[in-house]
Amino acid sequence: MGCRYILLLEGRTAGSRDGFTEAPERLRGIGLKKRHACTGATLFASQDTPTLRIPGGGIIIGHVFLRDGTPLREESDFITSLVPGSAGSSLIGQCWGEYLLVQPAVDEASPLCMTRDPSGGVPCIHSFSDGSGFATSDISIATRLNLYERRIDWNFIAHFLAYTYVKSERTGLSRIRELLPGCTLRLHGTEPAVEQAWSPWDFVAPARRQTSIDSAAAELRTVVRRTVGSWASVDGTALVELSGGLDSSIVATCLQGTSARVHCATLVPTLPGADERLYAEAVAHGLGTDLHVEVLDVDSARFDDPVPPWSVIPGVGPLQHAVDRIMDAVASREGLHCFYSGGGGDTVFSFLGGAAPAADAFRERGFGAAVRTIRQLSDLHQCTFWLASRLTLLQLMKPHQPDRANGELLNASTVPDSPDSHPWSRGPDNALPGDRERISGLAGTQLFRDAVPRGMKRWFRLPLLSQPVMETCLSIPSWMWVAEGRNRSVARLAFSDTLPPHVLHRRSKGSFSQYNAAFYRRNKAAMRRFLLEGQLQAHDLLDAKALSDFFDRPLSPRDRSFMRVVDLCRVENWVRHQS
């Protein structure tokens, strides 16, 4: 399932007129039909892709809710009152959901406008030039129409290798860009221009700041429960992917009492470290549903798995491929068409690893608040008060720096000096250190959907990354999240009466370290050949000697540097599947 569509804009200089002319017949063959037309643009979408027509000839692709959680209908007062040309700002300000808004011309200079919601739940990649082009959820639709021929953007690949966890509008395919979440694309004349429609910085501003942890927890509880309940009302079924941790457990408990048919599933690797059954079973029992316990064997992960045809960046790694097959099989077996995940919870609930919360407390509340937060951080991280104080002072003194390149095992001459910019990276000069970390992490969560192939087959919900939850969490200062020396403290307080006690109070997290290490050891020789005889090496992007030396070195018990090799294989595998 998931939204599956292509929007065609045919100008006077269409790059492949045959593709536009033959589109209806070819698209019928893959289950897409004409759903809307306006000012030279035609939308083709699958039957189960939800759409809403709006005044002025526009259309919304996806699901939209009012702020109170009510699903939008075409006959609703809000829809009928929308003003053509400004529907994007109205939706961003008064609604939320997973959607792409398409608005036709309001004047000849701007024939098309598209707005993607801040959560990024509906994919949108595009290629426009000279007044023609397309926007789509799946690049393979455009290739089937002969509107696009896959060509690798090797400059992007060099950037991705050095900044693997930095999101930008560029993709691994030449002339293909992504409309990032919370952004609007306008075709000015013949070329696209992108602007921000939503900014996380608006919600960390002083006027939005929560001042009481109790009221912050109460609001967070209300917003998360309403958000999960709204999704359940339109989905009808839910397979909750329980890790046993706090975030997925919160999502699961919020499904209690909804109309959705709920199942839970957890993965148990054949190696120690990530057996979360004790916690997951307690959550499933509280929901009154069985827990599907699925075995994750090392042999089920491969570094050369087929790449999803819709993938435009090297997003899916070996572990994700293996998890995807298992969860998809459970959903098929039980007749479920929606996945629910706690993904993004660490980020929205401000699980920061350093001293930034104390630095924020000092700048926002003064010396006394900083001392209290330093004590809480020392309890949280099991370090001395003086070490936490010194790290806080360093945090206050150091200037903001962009992400650093990871040049490990790469040809140094191909490593870019700086990362591509993201719209959310441009914060105010006086931004608090913790807010910078939180918003940088939030931008990084936009990579999550690229790593989940099952999200194109069924709805894949990340409720904690829905717009209302992000906005509420951003308004809660970073230092509140470490109250009483507990990480994600506000979330724990908000759901203290609904979570099983040993889930609520746990400090540990499951780890796939032993699983990944066994995968590396088992596939080491094959991965060596894969990389040293592959396309990355042929394009001189790797340091072949350093890579050979790395493979020759034995792996110590706590050494996790092998994950760099796994990331390189992920990129190599994606590249090989683009021909």
Steps between C-alpha positions, in 0.01 A plus 500: 500500500631850570440793266600412144471772241660700222420861412581590138556858390519527121634830373578618154841330503420162650815292525323181396163574341447131429516433875226757567283382211518132588479555877134400558530162333835412657394613845181294491724197468655572840177593676510879465218697345425867433372660820529874436599762241571871528685761290711262295567263789346154528503276806500122468469298821412157629143430607593481869693829500274744690436839339298812588401764245524860617365830360682645201578166338755375753528155656643350818667159477500308828333530841423831671352572844381813674693591814242321714571175313189501279572363149441757226223434247437682173170633631651635825477873572879526515545362148227712345644814662853454362623789286672395173869576512529506880375152586853389592538745787146420619569127512835544675351735758166336572538133404745212509541159340696333223430681177618675188300804392491586129366844402461622142590841364394818671680697228695423183837538672434207736321211325539249786551496877554196725524485881617194694395461862767529775501127580583400143254212503424523127814460285569768240788498256495717193668609180385821331665694219375743236145480631476122476569208727354287773465449874450149630508268799696239304772565242428167331166644381686772308747251353214278386358799311843570342494841666821426683806279451693411814838671518706506818605835641853412607551833674208410726648155563829660611302730730288215638807292582641786708170623649296178513251627756445851362176554309475738205281556196754331274462134408730240355345545155594785266231766452280350772432707812288435806250754629596491867238485778355837595600658169314653205609475137390767254565499129604858434494528122668181388717406800409384851565703814471353850411685820423403860136472598567368852803545725580321827672819618160665544419256781815547709446878505455657848131574440431126447707371794340273758574625852369212714598137464162384630303703244749396230443132583124545502503666159737238358273219618195663343672567168659155461180316593293713262751455219520121532122478536447706185725270298324194641162641394599510133723190493278241666788258565844539655806279529700666778872436466596470866865538588421483870628853545316807621409653163329203332332412830345848519366466146357157584326610821338791316325248272307362796132583469519591131294330231807348331573129504843493665776239486850532644827351374851492637825366360725259687849463349667163533785679681479672840449873545162585350250254650225742605227245569478581871403859426305444179285226654397731785390770255312253278329350807384847606345543156328164526666368186746223421864574428650357182855399589706477182848350483764710326776272377837633385457314171188703424709818452681551168714789382404445134120483531297638208443873537137626496428651155366821660823566691686818398767492772695211659265483796441129568769300680533126567320504836215711360453256211474208743260680737289610206445145375400377846257782577346481155443128546325556835275768349406274208432203726272699731327710232639833628565795270666753736831499686541714813847586629650709780771618258617853568412481870856548622519819297163659578534405868842671510720202584820709475833343587697802622484805724285719274194492734704659781637763263143577392385524863779749578419725205125475550457487880834598652762351730269318744313318221830404340632348825180295544522374143872415537413285803228327298741438212760352734235259632381418149846433356651358822784752503628752757339837550832664412532316168144598407581861601812510286314360197224758551757781504655367178155482344439866588836612362522311173356656183244315292665272245343319203509122471848362449585273212577135563795436270578156642593251225437764231728659245576827680498700177131418440369596847293824484610782731149562635160330497204601287276742686162404636226765537481430874874555556466876463414592857538838673847611608400489868346151484547284809744205461237243595250642254760478223566136586130416515416663168804350328387159625147568379630569149688169518179308573391580144731216396285244688243449227774443241609195701159328518394327176182367660374859512422484128292182534298598808446816700800562725413731788752685713258676737776659708616687189153635424486879492309559827739276697809664353366848576407410858834334574697791353317740733627304804852622596781246472578519873149382592562173318776400750304577818574263793798365309283306253519526122175588320370602842197696378379202294543268799299739717230535234439124477597393852157346568466307173843341446606178677730602791808316371459673160440840659809484720745313281827675414648241264431457130513189288803476274560325170877532542567128532266425212674753275845378604406141415363618165830676425715203597287263294508720188841662537671330205208555265464866602871551437463382140173690465665832584848462353360374169199728493378827355609723789855382453472535121401865551798552732286580805661249737843474661576148384807455721324620814207273417726197448681573826165526679387159374835348601460625858326268748188635663526562872195419718378861547618638166205639299703662222391219266169684460684740270560206264132406521407858402741489205343172383156661523611773259679257268194276487270793414734616223516156342121479481455827310600373157 
